[in-house]
Amino acid sequence: MSAPMYPGEIARTHPNKPAYIMASTDETVTYRQLDEESNRGAQLLRSLGLGRGDSIALFLENHPRFFEICWAAQRSGLRYTTISSRLTVPEVEYIVKDCDAQVLISSRAKADVAEPLAGSLGHLKARYAVGGSVPGYESWEEATAAQPPTPVDDEIEGGAMLYSSGTTGRPKGVRSLMKFDPLGTATPIVALNKALYGADLNSIYLSPAPLYHAAPLAFNMGMLRIGATCVIMENFDAVESLRLIEKHRITHSQWVPTMFVRMLKLPEEDRARYDLQSLKIAVHAAAPCPIPVKEQMIEWWGPILHEYYAGTEGNGFTAINSHQWLTHKGSVGQALTAVVHILDDEGKELPPGQPGGIYFEGGGKFEYHNAPEKTAAAMSAEGWSTLGDIGYLDEEGFLYLTDRKAHMIISGGVNIYPQETENILITHPKVTDVAVIGVPNEEFGEEVKAVVQPADMAEAGPELERELIEFCQQQLSKLKCPRSVDFQAELPRHPTGKLYKRLLKDRYWGKHDSRIV
């Protein structure tokens, strides 16, 4: 039997080893501190009457106390919901109530949202704030300091219950089966980190994304189980990321494609300034990566890029390394944990090369919390599950993503997948970010529009619009190219790389009777 895997075990053998380092301040939390502070947190939650299967919610930025709180819940059999720190008062209120949280932990930095919530969340057993006082909240640091740093008597594995980012409506809570395993039971993410990416006690992991999101949360928690050191960026910055790789001799990292785009568009002197030779693994996911972007990253960093396709639902996982990708460009890999099926709208299985709904057979089981109708909508007649994405398989079983079904444009009865057009436009040197959407057209129902964040807003106008449309038409059929381009200073993009296309579409559809949510 393998040894238990969690920070408490690492603390016994490597107490002074950094568990994580906050990038901007160099504040370091050792494994001994993480173990003791998470014990204090677990003791506090037990003192409030929370037992196995009960829920807490975290509404925090990337804060030094974040993982102490997560591990307090993880080691005491609780569910914990990490809420996007970018949400508004009603959005946070909805999630806290929907996830059945009995405790909310927020921060001084989020007081503008946390304080108004105090009055509407009177049903909670307690509200705590870290990093300073917030009216209506007790101090987490003071409350835990009064607790012993020893484990609770009934330690057992808990788990996260995360919510979708809500890009097409109300966010959905993804509720996986909790087995309440003994504390330290190996998790799938640990196996993946070890087998696919060679992570071990000597790994140093750079995390540039928001910790509340599924992938950064899972990967950091997994790294902390094996004794690696995590370097946590409070906010992503392209140049700072490169500096941190050199400073901390980073070996492993995880990114989203928009981060690659921003690094590639840095001045050459910034790109060449830092020593990146320590970096052995660069994992990316969350959104499709344009082929030219990935080609440039492999040329720059070497064949160390690893891509995967998965979701918070945990129903399937595909993976591909750089060498495989170079012979299957655009693919997100082959299935490792489930069988992939491509189905048409009638549920009929499609042959290789034909795009349809992506379904997983035999993967992890999940349900959408308090939303049985959404759970049912994600299942095929055979019981296979989907994340709502469109794609196809090649003859060798490599999966290619086309787009999300909700983003598909139907113009004159023809299906158009905007991701293909976005992947072209983002490579233009004058484009920093782009979203392609369908907008009303009286004759065809919808037409293709690009909303572009230009590198220089002063260049926005008819001349750049014509240049971008012609650039696209040189590489794609006119049907797939935008008929018009609008410009704005910044697109509504989630820090995880996902676009809030619903917000863009709402501006154009107004009161039109649209099938688009």
C-alpha positions as CSV (number, residue, x, y, z in Angstrom):
1,M,0.0,0.0,0.0
2,S,1.3,3.4,-0.9
3,A,2.0,6.0,1.8
4,P,-0.8,8.6,2.5
5,M,-0.5,11.7,0.3
6,Y,-1.3,15.0,1.9
7,P,0.6,18.0,3.4
8,G,0.5,16.6,7.0
9,E,2.7,13.6,5.8
10,I,5.1,16.0,4.0
11,A,5.3,18.1,7.2
12,R,6.6,15.1,9.1
13,T,9.6,14.6,6.8
14,H,10.1,18.1,5.3
15,P,8.6,20.5,7.8
16,N,10.5,23.6,6.6
17,K,10.1,23.0,2.9
18,P,8.1,25.7,1.2
19,A,4.6,24.5,0.3
20,Y,3.8,27.6,-1.6
21,I,5.3,31.1,-2.2
22,M,3.2,34.2,-3.1
23,A,4.9,35.6,-6.1
24,S,4.5,39.4,-5.5
25,T,5.5,39.4,-1.8
26,D,7.6,36.2,-1.4
27,E,5.5,35.3,1.6
28,T,6.3,31.6,2.1
29,V,4.1,29.0,3.8
30,T,6.0,25.9,4.8
31,Y,4.5,22.4,5.0
32,R,4.6,22.6,8.8
33,Q,2.6,25.9,8.7
34,L,0.2,24.6,6.1
35,D,-0.4,21.4,8.2
36,E,-0.9,23.3,11.5
37,E,-3.0,26.1,10.1
38,S,-5.3,23.7,8.2
39,N,-5.6,21.7,11.4
40,R,-6.7,24.9,13.2
41,G,-9.2,25.6,10.5
42,A,-10.6,22.1,10.6
43,Q,-10.9,22.4,14.4
44,L,-12.8,25.7,14.0
45,L,-15.2,24.2,11.4
46,R,-15.9,21.2,13.6
47,S,-16.6,23.5,16.6
48,L,-19.3,25.1,14.5
49,G,-20.9,21.7,14.1
50,L,-19.8,21.0,10.5
51,G,-19.4,17.3,9.8
52,R,-18.7,15.1,6.8
53,G,-20.5,16.2,3.7
54,D,-21.4,19.7,5.0
55,S,-20.4,22.7,2.8
56,I,-18.4,25.9,3.1
57,A,-17.8,28.6,0.5
58,L,-14.7,30.7,-0.3
59,F,-14.9,34.1,-2.0
60,L,-11.2,35.1,-2.2
61,E,-8.6,36.4,-4.4
62,N,-5.3,34.5,-4.7
63,H,-4.5,34.9,-1.0
64,P,-1.9,33.3,1.3
65,R,-4.7,31.8,3.4
66,F,-6.5,30.2,0.5
67,F,-4.9,26.8,0.7
68,E,-4.9,26.7,4.4
69,I,-8.7,27.0,4.2
70,C,-9.1,24.5,1.4
71,W,-7.0,21.9,3.3
72,A,-9.0,22.6,6.5
73,A,-12.1,21.5,4.6
74,Q,-10.4,18.7,2.6
75,R,-9.0,17.0,5.7
76,S,-12.3,17.2,7.6
77,G,-14.6,15.6,5.0
78,L,-16.3,18.9,3.9
79,R,-17.3,20.1,0.5
80,Y,-15.8,23.5,-0.4
81,T,-16.9,25.8,-3.1
82,T,-14.4,28.3,-4.4
83,I,-16.2,31.3,-5.9
84,S,-14.9,33.5,-8.7
85,S,-13.5,36.7,-7.1
86,R,-14.8,38.7,-10.1
87,L,-18.5,38.0,-9.4
88,T,-21.0,40.6,-8.2
89,V,-23.1,40.6,-5.0
90,P,-26.2,38.8,-6.5
91,E,-24.0,36.2,-8.3
92,V,-22.0,35.4,-5.1
93,E,-25.2,35.3,-3.1
94,Y,-26.8,32.8,-5.5
95,I,-23.8,30.4,-5.4
96,V,-23.5,30.6,-1.6
97,K,-27.1,29.7,-1.2
98,D,-27.2,27.1,-4.0
99,C,-24.2,25.2,-2.7
100,D,-25.8,24.9,0.8
101,A,-22.8,26.6,2.4
102,Q,-22.9,27.0,6.2
103,V,-19.8,29.1,6.4
104,L,-18.5,31.8,4.1
105,I,-14.8,33.0,4.1
106,S,-14.0,36.2,2.2
107,S,-11.3,38.9,2.5
108,R,-10.7,42.5,3.1
109,A,-9.8,42.9,-0.6
110,K,-13.3,41.7,-1.5
111,A,-15.1,43.9,1.0
112,D,-17.0,45.8,-1.6
113,V,-18.9,42.6,-2.4
114,A,-18.5,40.8,0.9
115,E,-20.0,43.5,3.1
116,P,-23.3,43.9,1.3
117,L,-23.7,40.1,1.4
118,A,-23.7,40.0,5.2
119,G,-27.3,41.1,5.4
120,S,-28.6,38.6,2.9
121,L,-26.7,35.6,4.3
122,G,-28.0,35.6,7.8
123,H,-28.7,31.9,7.6
124,L,-25.0,31.0,7.7
125,K,-23.4,29.7,10.9
126,A,-20.5,32.0,10.5
127,R,-18.9,34.5,8.2
128,Y,-15.1,35.1,8.3
129,A,-12.7,37.5,6.5
130,V,-8.9,37.2,6.0
131,G,-6.4,40.0,5.6
132,G,-8.3,42.6,7.6
133,S,-11.7,43.5,9.0
134,V,-14.9,43.5,7.1
135,P,-18.2,44.6,8.8
136,G,-20.4,41.6,9.5
137,Y,-17.5,39.2,9.4
138,E,-15.2,37.7,12.1
139,S,-11.5,37.5,11.6
140,W,-10.5,34.0,10.3
141,E,-7.0,34.5,11.6
142,E,-8.1,35.3,15.2
143,A,-10.7,32.5,15.2
144,T,-8.3,29.9,14.1
145,A,-5.5,31.1,16.4
146,A,-7.7,30.1,19.3
147,Q,-7.9,26.5,18.0
148,P,-5.3,23.7,18.6
149,P,-2.9,22.9,15.7
150,T,-3.7,19.2,16.0
151,P,-5.8,17.1,13.6
152,V,-9.5,16.6,14.3
153,D,-10.4,13.1,15.6
154,D,-12.3,12.0,12.6
155,E,-10.1,13.1,9.7
156,I,-11.4,12.0,6.3
157,E,-11.2,13.2,2.7
158,G,-13.6,16.0,1.6
159,G,-13.7,17.5,-1.8
160,A,-14.5,20.6,-4.0
161,M,-17.9,21.3,-5.5
162,L,-17.2,24.0,-8.1
163,Y,-19.4,26.0,-10.3
164,S,-19.2,26.6,-14.1
165,S,-18.2,30.1,-15.0
166,G,-21.7,30.9,-16.2
167,T,-20.8,32.1,-19.7
168,T,-24.2,30.9,-21.0
169,G,-26.5,31.5,-18.0
170,R,-26.6,30.7,-14.3
171,P,-23.5,28.9,-13.1
172,K,-24.0,25.2,-12.4
173,G,-22.6,23.4,-9.4
174,V,-20.8,20.2,-10.3
175,R,-21.5,17.7,-7.6
176,S,-19.3,14.6,-7.8
177,L,-19.7,11.5,-5.7
178,M,-17.8,11.9,-2.4
179,K,-16.4,8.6,-1.1
180,F,-15.1,9.9,2.2
181,D,-11.9,8.0,1.7
182,P,-9.3,7.9,4.5
183,L,-7.2,11.1,4.6
184,G,-4.3,10.8,2.2
185,T,-5.9,8.5,-0.3
186,A,-4.3,9.1,-3.7
187,T,-6.4,11.2,-6.1
188,P,-6.5,11.0,-10.0
189,I,-4.8,14.4,-10.3
190,V,-1.8,13.1,-8.3
191,A,-1.5,10.1,-10.7
192,L,-1.7,12.4,-13.7
193,N,0.9,14.8,-12.3
194,K,3.2,11.9,-11.7
195,A,2.6,9.7,-14.8
196,L,2.1,12.4,-17.4
197,Y,4.2,15.2,-16.1
198,G,6.8,13.6,-13.9
199,A,6.0,15.7,-10.9
200,D,7.7,14.8,-7.6
201,L,9.0,16.2,-4.3
202,N,11.6,18.3,-6.2
203,S,9.1,20.0,-8.6
204,I,8.5,23.7,-8.5
205,Y,5.1,24.6,-10.0
206,L,4.2,28.1,-11.3
207,S,0.5,28.9,-11.0
208,P,-0.4,32.1,-12.9
209,A,-4.2,31.7,-12.9
210,P,-7.0,32.3,-10.3
211,L,-7.0,29.6,-7.7
212,Y,-10.8,29.4,-7.5
213,H,-10.9,27.8,-11.0
214,A,-11.0,24.1,-11.3
215,A,-7.7,23.4,-13.0
216,P,-5.4,25.7,-10.9
217,L,-7.2,24.5,-7.7
218,A,-6.8,20.8,-8.6
219,F,-3.3,21.0,-9.8
220,N,-2.0,23.0,-6.9
221,M,-3.8,20.7,-4.4
222,G,-2.3,17.8,-6.2
223,M,1.2,19.3,-6.1
224,L,0.8,19.9,-2.4
225,R,0.0,16.2,-1.9
226,I,3.3,15.1,-3.3
227,G,5.5,17.7,-1.6
228,A,6.2,20.1,-4.5
229,T,6.6,23.8,-4.0
230,C,4.0,26.0,-5.7
231,V,4.6,29.6,-6.7
232,I,1.3,31.5,-6.8
233,M,0.9,34.6,-8.9
234,E,-1.7,37.0,-7.6
235,N,-2.4,38.2,-11.1
236,F,-1.1,37.1,-14.5
237,D,1.5,39.3,-16.2
238,A,3.4,38.1,-19.2
239,V,6.9,39.5,-18.4
240,E,6.5,38.7,-14.7
241,S,5.7,35.1,-15.6
242,L,9.0,34.8,-17.4
243,R,10.9,36.5,-14.6
244,L,9.4,34.0,-12.0
245,I,10.4,31.0,-14.1
246,E,14.0,32.2,-13.9
247,K,13.9,33.4,-10.3
248,H,12.4,30.2,-8.8
249,R,13.8,27.7,-11.3
250,I,10.3,26.6,-12.2
251,T,10.0,23.1,-13.5
252,H,6.3,22.7,-14.1
253,S,3.6,25.3,-15.0
254,Q,0.0,25.5,-16.3
255,W,-1.4,28.1,-18.8
256,V,-4.3,29.1,-21.0
257,P,-3.8,30.0,-24.6
258,T,-4.5,33.7,-24.0
259,M,-1.4,33.8,-21.8
260,F,0.7,32.3,-24.6
261,V,-0.7,35.0,-27.0
262,R,0.3,37.8,-24.6
263,M,3.8,36.3,-24.1
264,L,4.4,35.9,-27.8
265,K,3.4,39.5,-28.4
266,L,6.0,40.8,-26.0
267,P,9.0,42.7,-27.4
268,E,11.8,40.4,-28.4
269,E,14.1,41.9,-25.8
270,D,11.6,40.9,-23.0
271,R,11.2,37.4,-24.4
272,A,14.9,36.8,-24.6
273,R,15.8,38.4,-21.2
274,Y,15.1,35.4,-19.0
275,D,16.6,32.0,-18.6
276,L,13.8,29.4,-19.0
277,Q,15.9,26.3,-19.1
278,S,14.6,24.9,-15.8
279,L,11.1,24.6,-17.3
280,K,10.4,21.0,-18.2
281,I,6.6,20.9,-18.4
282,A,4.2,23.5,-19.6
283,V,0.6,22.3,-19.4
284,H,-2.2,24.1,-21.1
285,A,-6.0,23.7,-21.4
286,A,-9.3,25.5,-20.8
287,A,-9.7,26.8,-24.4
288,P,-8.6,25.7,-27.8
289,C,-5.1,26.9,-28.7
290,P,-4.7,28.3,-32.2
291,I,-2.2,26.2,-34.2
292,P,0.1,29.1,-35.1
293,V,0.3,30.1,-31.4
294,K,1.2,26.6,-30.3
295,E,3.8,26.2,-33.1
296,Q,5.5,29.4,-32.0
297,M,5.4,28.3,-28.3
298,I,7.1,25.0,-29.1
299,E,9.7,26.8,-31.2
300,W,10.4,29.1,-28.3
301,W,10.2,26.8,-25.3
302,G,10.9,23.5,-27.0
303,P,8.7,20.4,-27.1
304,I,7.7,20.7,-23.4
305,L,4.0,21.7,-24.1
306,H,1.4,19.3,-22.9
307,E,-2.3,19.8,-23.6
308,Y,-5.4,18.2,-22.1
309,Y,-9.1,18.4,-22.5
310,A,-11.3,17.9,-19.5
311,G,-14.0,19.7,-17.5
312,T,-14.9,20.4,-13.9
313,E,-17.3,17.5,-14.3
314,G,-14.4,15.0,-14.3
315,N,-16.2,12.8,-16.9
316,G,-13.3,12.3,-19.2
317,F,-9.7,13.3,-19.9
318,T,-7.7,13.5,-23.1
319,A,-4.0,14.3,-23.4
320,I,-1.3,15.1,-25.9
321,N,2.4,15.9,-25.7
322,S,4.3,18.2,-28.1
323,H,5.7,15.3,-30.2
324,Q,2.2,13.8,-30.8
325,W,0.8,17.3,-31.5
326,L,3.3,18.1,-34.2
327,T,1.9,15.1,-36.2
328,H,-1.7,15.8,-35.2
329,K,-1.8,19.6,-35.2
330,G,-4.9,21.0,-33.5
331,S,-5.7,17.9,-31.6
332,V,-6.3,17.8,-27.8
333,G,-5.1,14.2,-27.7
334,Q,-6.4,10.7,-27.1
335,A,-8.7,9.7,-24.3
336,L,-7.1,8.3,-21.1
337,T,-9.9,7.9,-18.7
338,A,-13.0,7.2,-20.8
339,V,-14.1,6.3,-24.3
340,V,-14.9,9.3,-26.6
341,H,-18.0,9.2,-28.9
342,I,-19.1,11.8,-31.4
343,L,-22.8,12.1,-31.8
344,D,-25.1,14.1,-34.1
345,D,-28.2,16.0,-32.9
346,E,-30.3,12.8,-33.1
347,G,-27.8,10.8,-30.9
348,K,-26.3,8.8,-33.8
349,E,-22.6,8.1,-33.7
350,L,-20.6,9.8,-36.4
351,P,-17.6,8.5,-38.3
352,P,-14.0,9.9,-38.0
353,G,-13.7,13.4,-39.5
354,Q,-17.3,14.5,-39.0
355,P,-17.9,17.0,-36.1
356,G,-20.6,16.5,-33.6
357,G,-21.3,16.5,-29.8
358,I,-18.4,15.1,-27.7
359,Y,-19.5,12.4,-25.3
360,F,-17.6,10.4,-22.7
361,E,-18.4,6.8,-21.9
362,G,-17.2,5.2,-18.6
363,G,-15.7,8.3,-17.0
364,G,-16.4,10.0,-13.7
365,K,-20.0,10.3,-12.6
366,F,-21.4,13.7,-11.7
367,E,-24.6,15.7,-11.4
368,Y,-25.5,19.4,-11.5
369,H,-26.4,20.4,-8.0
370,N,-30.2,21.3,-7.6
371,A,-30.6,21.0,-11.4
372,P,-31.7,17.6,-12.5
373,E,-32.9,18.9,-15.8
374,K,-29.4,20.2,-16.6
375,T,-28.0,16.8,-15.6
376,A,-30.4,15.0,-17.9
377,A,-29.5,17.4,-20.8
378,A,-25.9,16.5,-20.5
379,M,-26.6,12.7,-21.0
380,S,-27.1,10.7,-24.1
381,A,-29.6,7.9,-24.3
382,E,-26.8,5.4,-23.5
383,G,-25.8,7.4,-20.3
384,W,-22.7,9.0,-21.9
385,S,-22.1,12.6,-20.7
386,T,-21.0,15.8,-22.5
387,L,-19.6,19.1,-21.6
388,G,-21.4,20.7,-24.5
389,D,-18.5,20.9,-26.9
390,I,-18.3,20.1,-30.6
391,G,-15.5,18.2,-32.1
392,Y,-14.4,15.2,-34.2
393,L,-12.1,12.2,-34.0
394,D,-9.5,11.2,-36.6
395,E,-8.8,7.7,-37.7
396,E,-6.2,7.2,-34.9
397,G,-8.6,8.4,-32.2
398,F,-7.2,11.8,-31.7
399,L,-9.8,14.4,-30.6
400,Y,-10.1,17.8,-32.2
401,L,-12.3,20.6,-30.7
402,T,-14.4,22.7,-33.1
403,D,-16.3,24.9,-30.6
404,R,-19.0,25.0,-28.0
405,K,-22.4,24.1,-29.2
406,A,-23.9,27.3,-27.7
407,H,-21.4,29.4,-29.7
408,M,-22.3,27.9,-33.1
409,I,-23.5,30.3,-35.8
410,I,-26.2,29.2,-38.2
411,S,-26.2,31.5,-41.3
412,G,-28.5,30.5,-44.1
413,G,-28.8,27.0,-42.7
414,V,-25.0,26.5,-42.6
415,N,-23.2,25.7,-39.4
416,I,-20.3,28.0,-38.7
417,Y,-17.9,27.4,-35.8
418,P,-16.5,30.8,-34.6
419,Q,-13.4,29.3,-33.0
420,E,-11.9,28.6,-36.4
421,T,-12.3,32.3,-37.4
422,E,-11.0,33.5,-34.0
423,N,-7.9,31.3,-34.4
424,I,-7.1,33.1,-37.7
425,L,-7.7,36.7,-36.4
426,I,-5.7,36.3,-33.2
427,T,-2.6,35.8,-35.2
428,H,-2.8,39.3,-36.8
429,P,-0.1,41.5,-35.3
430,K,-2.6,44.3,-34.6
431,V,-5.0,42.1,-32.7
432,T,-4.7,41.5,-28.9
433,D,-7.9,39.6,-28.4
434,V,-11.0,38.6,-30.5
435,A,-14.4,37.1,-30.2
436,V,-16.5,36.0,-33.2
437,I,-20.2,35.8,-32.7
438,G,-23.4,35.5,-34.7
439,V,-25.5,38.7,-34.9
440,P,-29.0,39.2,-36.5
441,N,-29.4,39.1,-40.2
442,E,-32.9,39.4,-41.7
443,E,-32.1,37.3,-44.7
444,F,-29.8,34.6,-43.3
445,G,-30.9,34.6,-39.6
446,E,-27.4,35.3,-38.4
447,E,-24.2,36.7,-39.9
448,V,-20.6,36.6,-38.6
449,K,-19.2,39.5,-36.6
450,A,-15.8,39.9,-35.0
451,V,-15.4,42.0,-31.9
452,V,-11.7,42.9,-31.6
453,Q,-9.5,44.3,-28.9
454,P,-6.8,46.0,-31.0
455,A,-3.2,46.3,-29.9
456,D,-3.6,50.1,-30.3
457,M,-7.1,51.4,-29.8
458,A,-6.1,54.5,-31.8
459,E,-6.0,52.3,-34.9
460,A,-9.5,51.1,-34.5
461,G,-11.7,52.1,-37.4
462,P,-12.8,51.3,-41.0
463,E,-9.3,50.8,-42.3
464,L,-8.3,48.2,-39.7
465,E,-11.7,46.6,-40.2
466,R,-11.1,46.1,-43.9
467,E,-7.6,44.8,-43.2
468,L,-8.8,42.2,-40.8
469,I,-11.7,41.0,-43.0
470,E,-9.3,40.7,-46.0
471,F,-6.7,38.9,-43.8
472,C,-9.4,36.4,-42.8
473,Q,-10.6,35.9,-46.3
474,Q,-7.1,35.0,-47.5
475,Q,-7.3,31.9,-45.2
476,L,-11.0,30.9,-44.9
477,S,-14.0,30.9,-47.1
478,K,-16.0,34.1,-47.1
479,L,-18.9,32.4,-45.3
480,K,-16.8,31.9,-42.2
481,C,-15.3,35.4,-42.2
482,P,-16.7,38.4,-40.5
483,R,-18.9,40.7,-42.5
484,S,-18.2,43.5,-40.0
485,V,-15.7,44.2,-37.2
486,D,-16.4,46.2,-34.0
487,F,-13.6,47.3,-31.7
488,Q,-13.5,47.7,-27.9
489,A,-10.7,48.4,-25.4
490,E,-11.1,45.1,-23.6
491,L,-13.2,42.0,-24.1
492,P,-15.2,40.4,-21.3
493,R,-12.8,37.5,-20.8
494,H,-12.7,35.3,-17.7
495,P,-9.2,35.0,-16.1
496,T,-9.3,31.3,-17.0
497,G,-9.3,32.3,-20.7
498,K,-13.0,31.9,-21.4
499,L,-14.9,34.6,-23.2
500,Y,-18.2,35.8,-21.8
501,K,-19.8,35.7,-25.3
502,R,-23.3,35.9,-23.8
503,L,-22.5,39.5,-22.8
504,L,-21.3,40.4,-26.3
505,K,-24.3,38.7,-28.0
506,D,-26.8,40.5,-25.7
507,R,-25.7,43.9,-27.1
508,Y,-26.6,42.8,-30.7
509,W,-29.6,40.6,-30.2
510,G,-31.5,42.9,-27.9
511,K,-35.2,42.0,-28.2
512,H,-34.8,39.7,-31.2
513,D,-36.4,36.3,-30.8
514,S,-33.2,34.4,-30.6
515,R,-32.4,30.8,-29.8
516,I,-29.0,32.0,-28.4
517,V,-28.9,32.1,-24.6
